[in-house]
């Protein structure tokens, strides 16, 4: 494969400072590479390429498009399974997803679908570090070791994580039931002063009727995380992403950062996207049925004009080990939103419980006196 199609070689070629031969790095929040040694800046040339959606069916049949694939060297972490690319000339590093040590000589080369667009980092490590520290401060019963860890600069790693986005026109026929509430008065027997008495009350009942119909719904840029190595629950909580600021993929944005290769392939990603679309289709059907309650018995959906893109999104990540378990903290590289797993200090919890019990006991004793 030609040199310009190799991500690592491209980065190496473009990231050498012309002033001191140091290694240039992408400066978050800007559109240039900056030398950390002499401060020289190189503007990243903006591509005029329009990152159009790729036809899913055509791509699967013809591919897996040689013109849309790229050769990359990746290292698979034996701890969490993350497949990560590293900067050229690095011989050892740690996994950004779990902190396990990695040796670059263990890298393997493979063909992957080339990213179509990238969302560059907008906040630098210092800003992300401050957001991380503020988030840690708000955690109740966090171990003191974690708080000390959060005060150590350099504990964050910039990582681009892979995403798929899918578009589709859908047409769905459905059957179900519509429930309309109504009020009625009923009598009942109660006991008062040992005697039975008759009372009335208003109750709400539901009248069900058959329903069927058709809904059309268009989906645009349904996001699917293409990583299995990070806690999906927290990655999705980093959303929304400002997709309107996507730029055509340029390997210069990767300089000074790591990038994870996708582990969820294109077909599996579509199934995840369809699940998200099905949830939205279900809501559209309920609105179409109307009434106070809805039951959906069957659906038959036709998927048309399915297209996709492969994107890279920026996160700052930190992996912290506590009691033989790894906790990951993720920061949106655009907004500073922090999400992640957290450990608890059972010593602090125990003291808090004892303190609360002591306060309750003191109140009881004072009340008795």
MARDRENLO-797906 format. One record per residue (C-alpha): x, y, z. Coordinates in nm, 4 decimals, decimal comma, padded with zeros to 6 digits. Each point is the difference from the previous one (the first is absolute). Layout:
N
X/Y/Z
...
END
This chain:
369
00,0000/00,0000/00,0000
00,1231/00,3534/-00,0829
00,1661/00,1986/00,2718
-00,2688/00,2709/00,0014
-00,2547/-00,2658/00,0973
00,1890/-00,1039/00,3118
-00,1177/00,2054/00,2975
00,3159/-00,0438/00,2088
00,2335/00,0953/-00,2870
-00,2137/00,2983/-00,0928
00,0035/00,1346/00,3551
00,3754/-00,0483/00,0229
00,0576/00,1897/-00,3236
-00,2281/00,2930/00,0812
00,0858/00,0501/00,3683
00,3694/00,0972/-00,0187
00,0721/00,3582/00,1050
00,1857/00,1927/-00,2685
00,1630/00,2186/00,2626
00,1542/-00,2491/00,2431
-00,0960/-00,3403/-00,1468
-00,2081/-00,0686/00,3082
-00,3294/-00,1819/-00,0191
-00,3037/00,2161/-00,0668
-00,3255/-00,0717/00,1818
-00,3546/00,1028/-00,0724
-00,1036/00,2909/00,2243
-00,3588/-00,0542/00,1233
-00,2387/00,2834/-00,0756
00,2075/00,1170/-00,2979
00,0613/-00,1093/-00,3545
00,3741/-00,0370/00,0139
00,2846/-00,2226/00,1153
00,2289/00,1483/00,2632
00,3554/-00,0847/00,1015
00,0234/-00,0483/00,3798
00,3704/00,0946/-00,0107
00,0276/00,3189/-00,2057
-00,3663/00,0949/-00,0355
-00,0030/00,0020/-00,3790
-00,3451/-00,0559/-00,1465
-00,1023/-00,1669/-00,3267
-00,3508/00,0634/-00,1283
-00,1972/-00,3115/-00,0891
-00,1271/00,0353/-00,3522
-00,3757/-00,0370/00,0013
-00,1259/-00,2457/-00,2569
-00,2832/00,1056/-00,2278
-00,1115/-00,3600/-00,0256
-00,3653/-00,0558/00,0797
-00,0370/-00,3037/00,2256
-00,3052/-00,1493/-00,1623
-00,1823/-00,2991/00,1392
00,1083/-00,3393/-00,1377
-00,2661/-00,2325/-00,1393
-00,0092/-00,2963/00,2390
-00,1184/-00,2745/-00,2363
00,2295/00,1071/-00,2818
00,2975/00,0182/00,2354
-00,0634/-00,3491/00,1393
-00,0244/-00,1471/-00,3498
00,3028/00,1721/-00,1483
00,2437/00,0329/00,2870
00,0532/00,0573/00,2031
00,1265/00,2710/-00,2191
00,3651/00,0048/-00,0606
-00,0124/00,3728/-00,0536
-00,1711/00,0469/00,3365
00,2279/-00,2260/00,2050
00,3295/00,0823/00,1664
00,2874/-00,2024/00,1465
00,0666/00,0612/00,3689
00,2216/-00,1546/00,2662
-00,1931/-00,0760/00,3184
00,0829/-00,1520/00,3376
-00,2640/-00,2137/00,1686
-00,0075/00,0315/00,3770
-00,0042/-00,3393/00,1742
-00,1811/00,1582/00,2925
-00,3076/00,1672/-00,1526
00,0264/-00,0884/-00,3694
00,0365/00,3581/-00,1242
00,1709/00,0315/-00,3384
00,1982/00,3222/00,0019
00,2319/00,1787/-00,2405
00,3027/00,1864/00,1353
00,2290/00,2761/-00,1117
00,2994/-00,0969/-00,2195
00,3307/-00,0903/00,1703
-00,1703/-00,0838/00,3327
00,1260/-00,3358/00,1271
-00,2139/-00,0451/00,3098
-00,3020/00,1604/00,1556
-00,3055/-00,0753/00,2105
-00,3499/-00,0822/-00,1143
-00,2091/00,3180/00,0145
-00,3110/-00,2006/00,0815
00,1205/-00,1997/00,3019
00,3593/00,1049/00,0717
00,1580/-00,3391/-00,0758
00,3569/00,0127/-00,1433
00,0400/-00,0456/-00,3755
00,3063/-00,0797/-00,2083
-00,0168/00,1489/-00,3476
00,1971/-00,2882/-00,1560
-00,3139/-00,2074/00,0509
-00,1910/00,2175/-00,2485
-00,1754/-00,1575/-00,2963
-00,0892/00,1545/-00,3339
-00,3481/-00,0267/-00,1459
-00,2310/00,1665/-00,2503
-00,2854/00,1942/00,1499
-00,2644/00,2333/-00,1380
00,1500/00,3453/-00,0164
-00,1669/00,2673/00,2164
-00,2083/00,2362/-00,2090
-00,0001/00,2876/00,2474
00,1429/00,1008/00,3350
-00,1091/00,2258/00,2856
00,3268/00,1602/00,1200
00,0759/00,0640/00,3673
-00,1323/00,3380/00,1131
00,1263/-00,0006/00,3611
00,3607/-00,0646/00,0964
00,1344/-00,2257/00,2733
00,0093/00,2777/00,2619
-00,3659/00,0859/-00,0501
-00,0970/-00,3679/00,0049
00,2122/-00,0511/00,3135
-00,1832/00,2811/00,1800
-00,3408/-00,1410/-00,0989
00,1123/-00,3431/00,1206
00,1121/00,1421/00,3355
-00,3303/00,1840/00,0534
-00,1939/-00,3181/-00,0791
00,2057/-00,2006/00,2508
-00,0678/00,2592/00,2726
-00,3747/-00,0606/-00,0330
00,0273/-00,3744/00,0568
-00,1241/-00,1073/00,3425
00,2058/-00,2635/00,1828
00,2757/-00,0001/-00,2637
00,3300/-00,1541/00,1215
00,2684/00,2512/00,0963
00,2342/-00,1741/-00,2434
-00,2346/00,0911/-00,2853
-00,0028/00,3651/00,0989
00,3801/00,0020/00,0183
00,0082/-00,1723/-00,3381
-00,2220/00,2728/-00,1468
00,2538/00,2633/00,1098
00,2828/-00,1598/-00,1992
00,0410/00,1689/-00,3357
00,0661/-00,2206/-00,2989
-00,2553/-00,2613/00,1089
-00,2183/00,0708/-00,3034
00,0529/-00,1427/-00,3463
-00,1490/00,1465/-00,3172
-00,1728/-00,2722/-00,1996
-00,2096/-00,0007/-00,3146
-00,2703/-00,2666/00,0226
-00,1784/-00,1507/-00,3020
-00,3649/00,0515/-00,0860
-00,2335/-00,1032/-00,2786
-00,2895/00,2184/-00,1053
-00,2921/-00,1354/-00,2002
-00,2772/00,1600/-00,2032
-00,3133/-00,1728/-00,1213
-00,3509/00,0631/-00,1291
-00,2466/-00,2334/00,1725
-00,3572/-00,1018/-00,0725
-00,1878/-00,1995/00,2657
-00,3404/-00,1707/-00,0011
-00,1350/-00,0810/00,3433
-00,2914/-00,1505/00,1926
-00,0906/00,0746/00,3587
-00,2612/00,1400/00,2336
-00,1046/00,3448/00,1147
-00,1047/00,0552/00,3588
-00,2286/00,2897/00,0914
-00,0635/00,0776/00,3653
-00,3477/00,0780/00,1316
-00,1481/00,0524/00,3457
-00,2829/-00,1919/00,1546
-00,1661/-00,0102/00,3420
-00,0089/-00,3219/00,1995
-00,1438/-00,0911/00,3352
00,1812/-00,1836/00,2733
-00,0618/-00,1059/00,3562
00,2053/00,1362/00,2866
-00,0180/-00,0525/00,3765
-00,0590/00,2949/00,2277
-00,0515/-00,0322/00,3756
-00,0316/-00,3744/-00,0476
-00,2805/00,0341/-00,2520
00,0066/-00,0525/-00,3784
-00,0703/00,3152/-00,2043
-00,0307/00,0534/-00,3736
00,2264/00,2549/-00,1638
00,0693/00,1142/-00,3573
00,3284/00,0916/-00,1674
00,1238/00,1094/-00,3405
00,2377/-00,2420/-00,1725
00,1946/00,0236/-00,3253
-00,0340/-00,2809/-00,2491
00,1503/-00,0519/-00,3440
-00,1929/-00,0839/-00,3140
00,2179/-00,1889/-00,2508
-00,0549/-00,0011/-00,3765
00,1955/-00,1534/-00,2877
00,2460/00,2208/-00,1860
00,2176/-00,0392/-00,3073
00,1847/00,2368/-00,2259
00,3200/00,1090/-00,1694
00,2801/00,2353/00,1068
00,2946/00,1355/-00,1987
00,3094/00,1228/00,1803
00,3321/00,1313/-00,1298
00,3145/-00,0496/00,2081
00,3155/00,2082/-00,0329
00,3335/-00,0626/00,1715
-00,1039/-00,2687/00,2478
00,3174/-00,0377/00,2078
00,1442/-00,3387/00,0946
00,3114/-00,0357/00,2152
00,2369/-00,2351/-00,1842
00,2104/-00,0821/00,3085
-00,0451/-00,2990/00,2313
00,2822/00,0926/00,2361
-00,1648/00,2974/00,1690
-00,3122/-00,0062/00,2213
-00,2719/00,0705/-00,2585
-00,2347/00,1432/00,2608
00,2398/00,2824/00,0810
00,1187/00,0566/-00,3575
-00,3580/00,0622/-00,1134
-00,0517/00,2418/00,2895
00,2707/00,2210/-00,1539
-00,2495/00,0840/-00,2743
-00,1139/00,2148/-00,1655
00,2884/00,0604/-00,2377
00,0052/00,3164/-00,2112
-00,0002/-00,1861/-00,3301
-00,0474/00,3262/-00,1892
00,3689/00,0693/00,0733
00,1303/-00,3198/-00,1586
00,2870/00,0500/-00,2441
00,1268/-00,2333/-00,2748
00,2419/-00,2538/00,1460
00,3577/00,1249/00,0127
00,2673/-00,2019/00,1777
00,1579/00,3234/00,1289
-00,2738/00,0187/00,2645
00,1322/-00,3291/00,1419
00,3490/00,1374/00,0635
00,0719/-00,0171/00,3732
-00,3052/-00,2156/00,0688
-00,0961/-00,3658/-00,0097
-00,2775/-00,1485/-00,2068
-00,1992/-00,3175/00,0561
-00,0939/-00,2206/-00,2949
-00,3594/-00,1135/-00,0220
-00,0908/-00,3387/00,1499
-00,3696/00,0094/-00,0900
-00,0069/-00,0741/-00,3725
-00,2229/00,1747/-00,2505
-00,2754/-00,2646/-00,0042
-00,0211/-00,0349/00,3785
-00,0027/00,3772/00,0300
-00,3040/00,0139/-00,2265
-00,1853/-00,2431/00,2272
00,0734/00,2277/00,2973
-00,1219/00,2984/-00,2009
-00,3187/-00,1836/-00,0987
-00,0738/-00,0655/00,3661
00,0209/00,3732/00,0673
-00,2159/00,0682/-00,3052
-00,2538/-00,2624/00,1104
-00,0392/00,1783/00,3322
-00,0734/00,3246/-00,1826
-00,2367/-00,1783/-00,2405
-00,1890/-00,1463/00,2978
-00,0465/00,3511/00,1416
-00,1228/00,1226/-00,3403
-00,2524/-00,2864/-00,0159
-00,1316/00,0838/00,3476
-00,0498/00,3614/-00,1054
-00,1784/-00,1177/-00,3151
-00,2320/-00,2284/00,1983
-00,0859/00,2822/00,2388
-00,2235/-00,0362/00,3038
00,1106/-00,0243/00,3603
00,1698/-00,3401/-00,0304
00,1413/-00,2034/-00,2851
00,0837/-00,3609/-00,0655
00,2113/-00,0970/-00,2994
-00,0534/-00,3613/-00,1092
00,1968/-00,0237/-00,3250
00,2236/00,2085/-00,2245
00,1405/-00,0518/-00,3476
00,2754/00,2484/-00,0850
00,1628/00,0546/-00,3383
00,3447/00,1600/00,0082
00,0909/00,2051/-00,3076
00,3029/00,2001/-00,1162
00,2260/-00,1066/00,2874
00,3236/00,1994/00,0065
00,2833/00,0302/00,2502
00,3122/00,1908/00,1022
00,3004/-00,0946/00,2125
00,0922/00,2768/00,2460
00,2564/00,0635/00,2723
-00,1071/00,1849/00,3173
00,2353/00,1559/00,2603
00,0085/-00,0993/00,3661
00,2428/00,0479/00,2835
00,0250/-00,3221/00,1976
00,1551/-00,1135/00,3259
00,0226/-00,3513/00,1440
00,0310/-00,0418/00,3772
00,0573/-00,3268/00,1894
-00,1536/-00,0485/00,3442
-00,0318/-00,3307/00,1881
00,1028/-00,1992/-00,3096
-00,2678/00,1590/-00,2172
00,0472/00,2530/-00,2801
-00,2222/00,3061/-00,0128
-00,0198/00,2130/-00,3156
-00,0770/00,3725/-00,0105
-00,1019/00,1574/-00,3310
-00,0103/00,3676/-00,0941
-00,1631/00,1356/-00,3149
00,2857/00,1630/-00,1927
-00,2379/00,2657/-00,1324
-00,2153/00,1005/00,2972
00,1855/-00,1210/00,3115
-00,2920/-00,2231/00,1078
00,1344/-00,2607/00,2476
-00,1377/-00,3515/00,0382
00,1425/-00,3143/00,1487
00,0099/-00,2805/00,2493
00,0872/00,0795/00,3583
00,1302/-00,1941/00,2999
-00,1391/00,0358/00,3516
00,1948/00,0166/00,3238
-00,1744/-00,2431/00,2334
00,1974/00,1438/00,2895
-00,1591/00,3410/-00,0619
-00,3426/-00,1577/-00,0418
00,0400/-00,1937/00,3262
00,1014/00,3131/00,1917
-00,2947/00,1909/-00,1531
-00,2437/-00,2727/00,1092
00,1451/-00,0051/00,3498
-00,0161/00,3796/00,0196
-00,3631/-00,0012/-00,1144
-00,0846/-00,2697/00,2558
00,1676/00,2032/00,2737
-00,2034/00,3097/-00,0937
-00,3261/-00,2000/00,0040
00,0895/-00,1523/00,3366
00,0764/00,3452/00,1412
-00,3353/00,1355/-00,1212
-00,1830/-00,2963/00,1597
00,1753/00,0531/00,3337
-00,0736/00,3726/-00,0009
-00,3636/-00,0661/-00,0853
-00,0333/-00,2467/00,2878
00,1466/00,2504/00,2438
END
